[in-house]
Amino acid sequence: MSSESYHEASGLLSEETKNLHRAIVSLKEELEAVDWYQQRAEACSNDELRAVLVHNKNEEIEHAMMILEWLRRNSPEFATNIGTYLNSGVAVVDVEQQNTSDVLVHRRGGASTSLGIGNLKGVR
């Protein structure tokens, strides 16, 4: 029995959790398909077949984005992180640091001179 079947059959999970699980599993499957089509297209020696494979890959990306949008609409945690990281305009690894600095500036009411690591005095 697959993990999805086990969880689906379980009466222990809320409908919200089961639907979130369905979306996450589906997103994983769509992203795996994108990867497979990309690899096949790149390795393909026939231009017409390559075009079909790239088309299929792009369809899978569309499906993945539809699921991601459902997750954004139905999970506050996904919504917060999607809002933070997508279209941020800075390097992905800098987004969290920028948001931490912005929060510190807002809390202090001015420019932040903190490195965002907080006070470690007395911490063991």
C-alpha positions, 0 to 999 in steps of 0.5 A: 500500500502506498503512503498516499493510500495509507493516509487516505484510508486513515480516519485519523487525518483531517480533510485539510491535511489530506488535501494538503498531502494530495497537493504536495504529492501531486506537486512532487510528481509534476516536478519529477515529470518536468525533470524527466522531460528536460533530460529526455529533450536535452539528450534527444537527437531528433529535433521534432521529438525534442520539440514535443518533449519540451512542449510536454515539459512546459505543460508539466510546469503549468500543472505544477504552478496551478498546484502551487497556487492552490497551496498558496490559497489554502495554506497560510505558511505557503502563502507567507513564504511564496510572498517572501521569496517569489519576485523578491528582486534580490538574490534568493539567499539574501531574501531572508536576511533582507526581511530580517533587517526590514523587521528590525528597522520597522521595530526600531523605527529607523535604520538598522545597524544590526547584523540580524543575529541578535544579542548572544550575551549570556547564552550558553 
